[in-house]
Amino acid sequence: MLKINFDAPHPLHHGGGATEAAAWERGRRTGRVFVVLPLPGYFKRTRHLPARSGPGDAFALRDEQRWSGFEDMLAGEYRLADR
């Protein structure tokens, strides 16, 4: 199960460009990044997040959870591979 405290404020970064780069850079300092992927329409077919992600695939997927409903969502916790 994903272990994140939703009661505490967390910085949010959107995919693509400088904001995504900032998320991965922050992940290098903290050791982890949470990715939340909405799966509308055709993308509902997506079953899993990639096993590796981030610049140079430096982060490994440690945990993943899917929520199904009107719009499915997939969330995962990535950690630096060397940690």
HELIX and SHEET records of a PDB file:
HELIX    1   1 GLY A   17  THR A   30  1                                  14    
HELIX    2   2 GLY A   41  ARG A   45  5                                   5    
HELIX    3   3 PRO A   55  ASP A   57  5                                   3    
SHEET    1   A 4 ARG A  32  LEU A  39  0                                        
SHEET    2   A 4 ASP A  72  LEU A  80 -1                                        
SHEET    3   A 4 PHE A  59  TRP A  67 -1                                        
SHEET    4   A 4 ARG A  52  SER A  53 -1                                        
END                                                                             
